Amino acid sequence: MEHQRRAAIDGWYHETQTSQQRHTPLDPCQTHDTDSFLLGLEQKIEPSLRRLLTQRNGLLFAAQTCYNKLFPQEISVSRHQTLSLYDRLSSALTVAQVTGIQPLCSHYAARLAPLNCPDASRESNIRQTHLAQYARLLATQPTLINPSMLTQLSDVGLSTQDIVLFTQLIGFVSFQARLLAVINALAGRPATVLPGFPRAEENSQRGFSLELRRWHAYLPEVDLKKASQQQLDVLDFCAPDAHESSFYKLLAHDVATLEALSAITTHIMQQPGDQKSSPKEWAAAATSRINGCLFCAGIHGRYYLETGGESSHIDQLFDDIQANKSSDKTVDPLVKVVQTLTQSPEKFDAAALQLLLDADYQHPQIVDILLSTALYNWLNRLIQTLGDSRLA
């Protein structure tokens, strides 16, 4: 939503925000509480299905922890961390509005409303414009982001730590929105789509393959010789090779979100005994193909084959996701469901779940598939925005 100028004393702010003089009562269920991630909406799911989510205590705890780190009650800005609570919540609201998930819009609007607006100086207006543009484009279509936009964020005063945190924030809210869309579908409620709501355009990315790619950060990585003990500990926690990974060393600029992301990824993608799941790997590859992420699509395409997946499925996925149809009745519904949740989460409802049930997927498998899809709508945005992948 574009910023609007209402009065000189109010400055610039979202249409959904009120000034202190025009403050209106908020719905208590929309304010910051102990369940700011699922917003209590899982209580409306039938108990046996609700347990498929609530038994994932580690995942939900990590997601709530990430929310608390990104959107605390108060923030002290500094030279290296300039994103105020207003900056964060207004950007989260922009992402929520792009996804069309109305409870999420209400939640972030309610938290944003009481905050003081930035001043109406030219510099502040330019900064807010760049933040809103970056958030909207990255939430809508990750392939539209280019390195010059990172430079623009730097030019308006964001540090490397700020840019990493800001991109994590957009990815997190994209993930949160899709989890709420899944909850809406599990509860059997119809999708609520606003008239004229825009649909994400298909990306024009080409060159998908199973060939190994290497990722390089656009921004300066953490120098391990100068890293804090907390940064080193989080890298140890993330992955065995994290100390050599450009991706992890860049994300280590904000250790709190990196630690939460790593925990969430582990809880969603790692099976008991460290076995990979074919449907989850397919969902990760298909989500990455839809988002235009060459790096993630290749990795999870290979993982899918390692779990016994058909190479023809990957060939069709990488060739043209729109034109190709598989003869396997378990693949086409999976692509349709992943595509809806990725491109049009506001339209995701019980009918989409029924496609998977009709293809003989069971509810636990379905939740795994949808969690994987939601996660890679976060990870793809980090990979595509903060660096570049090239064939090894």
C-alpha positions in Angstrom: 0.0 0.0 0.0 1.4 3.4 -0.9 2.2 5.9 1.8 -0.1 8.9 1.9 0.4 12.4 3.3 -2.4 13.2 5.7 -1.2 16.2 7.7 2.1 17.9 8.3 2.2 16.9 12.0 1.6 13.2 11.1 4.3 12.7 8.5 4.1 9.7 6.1 2.5 6.5 7.1 0.5 3.5 5.8 -3.2 4.1 5.1 -3.9 1.6 7.9 -2.0 3.6 10.5 -3.6 6.4 12.6 -2.0 9.2 14.3 -2.1 9.6 18.1 -4.9 12.1 17.6 -7.0 9.7 15.5 -6.2 6.5 17.4 -9.0 3.9 17.3 -9.5 0.9 19.6 -7.8 -2.3 18.3 -9.2 -5.8 18.4 -7.3 -7.5 21.3 -6.8 -10.6 19.2 -4.8 -8.6 16.7 -2.2 -7.2 19.2 1.2 -8.6 20.2 0.8 -11.7 22.4 2.4 -15.1 23.0 1.0 -16.5 19.7 2.0 -13.8 17.2 3.0 -16.4 14.6 -0.2 -18.5 14.0 -2.3 -15.7 15.6 -4.4 -18.4 17.4 -6.0 -19.4 14.1 -5.0 -23.1 14.5 -7.7 -23.3 17.2 -10.3 -23.4 14.5 -8.9 -26.6 13.0 -10.5 -30.0 13.7 -8.5 -31.5 16.7 -6.9 -34.4 14.8 -5.6 -32.1 12.1 -4.6 -29.5 14.5 -2.3 -32.0 16.2 -0.3 -32.3 12.9 0.8 -28.7 13.6 0.9 -28.5 17.4 3.0 -31.7 17.7 5.7 -29.7 15.9 6.7 -27.8 19.1 10.2 -27.2 17.9 9.1 -25.6 14.7 6.5 -23.4 16.2 8.8 -22.4 19.0 11.6 -21.4 16.5 9.1 -19.5 14.4 7.7 -17.6 17.4 11.3 -16.9 18.5 12.1 -15.5 15.1 9.0 -13.3 15.2 10.0 -12.0 18.6 13.5 -11.1 17.4 12.2 -9.3 14.3 9.3 -7.5 16.0 10.1 -6.9 19.7 8.1 -4.4 21.7 11.0 -1.9 21.6 14.1 -1.4 19.5 17.1 0.7 20.1 18.6 1.8 16.8 22.3 2.2 16.3 24.9 2.9 13.6 24.8 -0.7 12.5 21.2 -1.4 13.2 19.1 1.4 11.8 15.7 -0.3 11.2 13.2 1.0 13.7 10.2 -0.9 14.9 8.1 1.3 12.5 10.3 0.4 9.6 9.9 -3.3 10.4 6.2 -3.4 11.0 5.3 -1.1 8.0 7.4 -3.5 5.8 5.7 -6.5 7.3 2.3 -5.0 6.6 3.4 -4.4 3.0 4.3 -8.1 2.6 1.1 -9.2 4.3 -0.9 -7.0 1.9 0.9 -8.4 -1.1 0.0 -12.0 0.0 -3.6 -11.0 0.6 -3.9 -12.9 3.9 -6.3 -10.7 5.8 -5.7 -11.8 9.4 -2.0 -11.2 8.9 -2.7 -7.7 7.5 -4.9 -7.0 10.5 -2.2 -8.2 12.9 0.6 -6.0 11.5 -1.7 -3.0 11.0 -2.8 -3.3 14.7 0.8 -3.3 15.9 1.8 -0.5 13.5 -1.1 1.8 14.4 0.1 3.3 17.7 3.6 4.0 16.6 4.9 7.4 15.8 5.6 8.0 12.2 9.0 9.0 10.8 9.6 12.7 10.3 8.4 14.1 7.0 11.9 15.2 5.8 12.9 14.6 2.2 15.6 12.0 3.4 13.1 10.1 5.5 10.5 10.0 2.6 13.1 8.7 0.2 14.2 6.0 2.7 10.6 4.9 3.3 10.0 4.7 -0.4 13.0 2.5 -1.0 12.0 0.2 1.9 8.5 -0.1 0.6 9.6 -0.8 -2.9 12.1 -3.4 -1.9 9.6 -5.2 0.4 6.8 -5.2 -2.2 9.0 -6.4 -5.1 10.7 -9.1 -3.1 7.4 -10.4 -1.7 5.7 -10.3 -5.2 8.4 -11.6 -7.5 12.0 -12.3 -6.2 13.5 -12.3 -9.7 12.7 -8.6 -10.0 15.3 -7.7 -7.4 18.7 -6.8 -8.7 22.0 -5.8 -7.1 21.4 -2.2 -7.7 18.5 -2.3 -5.3 20.8 -3.4 -2.5 23.0 -0.5 -3.4 20.0 1.8 -3.1 19.3 0.5 0.4 22.9 1.2 1.3 22.6 4.7 -0.1 19.7 5.5 2.1 21.6 4.5 5.2 21.1 0.7 5.7 24.1 -1.2 6.9 24.9 -4.7 5.7 23.4 -6.0 8.9 20.2 -4.0 8.2 19.9 -5.4 4.6 20.4 -9.0 5.8 17.8 -8.5 8.6 15.4 -6.7 6.3 15.5 -9.5 3.7 15.1 -12.1 6.4 12.0 -10.1 7.6 10.4 -10.2 4.2 11.1 -13.9 3.8 9.8 -14.7 7.3 6.5 -12.8 6.7 6.2 -14.6 3.3 6.6 -17.9 5.2 4.1 -16.9 7.9 1.5 -15.8 5.3 1.6 -19.2 3.6 1.4 -21.1 6.9 -1.8 -19.1 7.8 -3.2 -19.9 4.3 -2.5 -23.6 5.0 -4.3 -23.3 8.4 -7.3 -21.6 6.6 -7.4 -24.6 4.3 -7.1 -27.2 7.1 -10.0 -25.4 8.9 -12.1 -25.8 5.7 -12.7 -22.1 5.4 -13.1 -20.6 1.9 -10.4 -18.3 0.6 -11.2 -14.5 0.9 -9.9 -12.7 -2.2 -10.3 -9.0 -2.5 -11.8 -7.8 -5.8 -9.1 -6.9 -8.4 -6.3 -8.5 -6.3 -3.3 -8.9 -8.6 -1.8 -12.3 -9.4 1.9 -12.7 -9.3 3.3 -12.7 -12.8 5.2 -15.8 -14.1 9.0 -15.3 -13.9 11.0 -15.5 -17.1 14.0 -17.3 -15.5 15.6 -20.0 -17.7 18.6 -22.3 -17.4 17.2 -24.7 -14.7 19.4 -27.8 -14.4 20.7 -30.4 -12.0 24.3 -29.1 -12.4 26.1 -28.0 -9.3 26.1 -24.2 -8.6 28.1 -22.1 -6.3 26.6 -19.1 -4.5 28.4 -15.8 -3.9 27.2 -13.0 -1.7 26.8 -9.5 -3.1 27.5 -8.0 0.3 30.5 -8.3 2.6 30.4 -11.6 4.6 31.3 -11.8 8.3 35.1 -12.1 8.7 35.5 -15.2 10.8 38.7 -13.8 12.3 36.8 -10.9 13.7 33.5 -12.8 14.4 32.0 -12.8 17.8 31.7 -16.0 19.7 27.9 -15.9 19.2 28.4 -15.7 15.4 30.8 -18.7 15.5 28.5 -20.7 17.7 25.5 -20.1 15.4 27.6 -21.1 12.3 28.5 -24.4 14.2 24.7 -24.9 14.8 23.7 -24.3 11.2 25.6 -26.8 9.1 28.9 -28.7 9.1 30.3 -26.6 6.3 28.7 -23.2 7.4 32.2 -21.7 8.2 33.1 -22.1 4.5 29.7 -21.1 3.1 29.3 -17.6 1.6 25.5 -17.8 2.3 25.8 -18.6 6.0 28.7 -16.2 6.6 26.5 -13.4 5.1 23.4 -14.3 7.2 25.6 -14.4 10.3 25.5 -10.6 10.3 22.2 -11.1 12.1 22.7 -14.2 14.2 19.2 -14.2 15.8 17.3 -14.7 12.5 20.0 -17.1 11.2 19.7 -19.3 14.2 15.9 -19.3 14.0 15.9 -20.0 10.2 18.3 -22.9 10.7 16.1 -24.4 13.4 12.9 -24.0 11.3 14.6 -25.6 8.3 15.8 -28.5 10.3 12.3 -29.1 11.8 10.7 -29.0 8.4 13.2 -30.8 6.1 15.1 -33.2 8.3 13.5 -36.6 8.7 14.2 -39.1 11.6 17.5 -40.8 10.8 18.4 -37.9 8.4 16.5 -39.4 5.6 15.1 -37.1 2.9 11.4 -37.2 1.9 10.6 -37.4 -1.7 7.4 -35.3 -1.6 9.1 -32.6 0.5 12.1 -32.4 -1.9 9.8 -32.3 -4.9 7.8 -29.4 -3.2 11.1 -27.6 -2.5 12.3 -28.0 -6.1 8.9 -27.0 -7.6 8.6 -23.9 -5.3 12.1 -22.9 -6.3 11.2 -23.4 -10.0 8.1 -21.2 -9.7 10.1 -18.5 -7.9 12.9 -18.7 -10.4 15.6 -19.8 -8.0 18.1 -21.8 -10.0 20.3 -22.6 -7.0 17.6 -24.2 -4.8 15.8 -25.9 -7.7 19.0 -27.7 -8.7 19.8 -28.8 -5.2 16.4 -30.2 -4.4 16.0 -31.6 -7.8 19.1 -33.7 -7.1 17.7 -34.6 -3.6 14.4 -35.7 -5.2 16.2 -38.1 -7.5 18.2 -39.5 -4.5 15.0 -40.4 -2.8 13.9 -42.4 -5.8 12.1 -39.7 -7.8 11.6 -40.0 -11.5 14.1 -38.0 -13.7 11.3 -37.4 -16.2 9.4 -35.4 -13.5 12.4 -33.1 -13.0 12.9 -32.7 -16.8 9.3 -31.6 -17.2 9.5 -29.3 -14.2 12.6 -27.6 -15.4 11.5 -27.3 -19.0 8.2 -25.5 -18.6 6.1 -25.9 -15.5 3.0 -24.5 -17.3 3.1 -26.5 -20.6 4.2 -30.0 -19.4 1.8 -32.5 -17.8 2.9 -35.7 -16.2 1.1 -39.0 -16.6 1.8 -39.7 -13.0 -1.4 -38.7 -11.1 0.6 -37.9 -7.9 2.7 -35.2 -9.7 0.3 -32.9 -11.4 -1.8 -32.2 -8.3 1.4 -31.6 -6.3 2.5 -29.0 -8.9 -0.9 -27.3 -8.9 -1.0 -27.1 -5.1 2.6 -25.8 -4.7 1.9 -23.2 -7.5 -1.2 -21.9 -5.8 0.4 -21.6 -2.4 3.5 -20.0 -3.9 1.9 -17.5 -6.3 -1.6 -17.0 -4.9 -1.7 -17.8 -1.1 -4.9 -15.8 -0.8 -6.6 -18.4 -3.0 -5.3 -21.4 -1.2 -8.3 -23.3 0.4 -9.7 -26.7 1.2 -10.2 -27.4 -2.5 -6.4 -27.3 -3.0 -5.9 -29.8 -0.2 -8.5 -32.1 -1.8 -6.4 -32.3 -4.9 -3.7 -34.0 -2.8 -6.1 -36.2 -0.9 -7.6 -37.4 -4.2 -4.0 -38.2 -5.4 -3.7 -40.5 -2.3 -1.5 -38.3 -0.2 -2.3 -38.6 3.5 -2.7 -35.6 5.8 0.8 -35.9 7.5 2.4 -36.0 4.0 0.3 -33.1 2.9 1.4 -30.9 5.9 5.0 -31.8 5.2 4.6 -30.8 1.5 3.0 -27.5 2.4 5.5 -26.7 5.1 8.3 -27.3 2.6 6.6 -25.0 0.1 6.2 -22.3 2.7 9.8 -22.6 3.8 11.2 -22.3 0.3 9.2 -19.1 -0.3 11.4 -17.7 2.5 14.7 -19.3 1.5 14.4 -18.6 -2.2 14.0 -14.9 -1.4 17.3 -14.9 0.5 19.2 -16.8 -2.1 17.9 -14.8 -5.1 18.3 -11.4 -3.5 21.5 -11.4 -1.4 23.8 -13.2 -3.9 24.4 -14.8 -7.3 24.7 -18.5 -8.2 27.0 -19.7 -11.0 27.7 -23.1 -12.4 30.6 -24.7 -10.5 
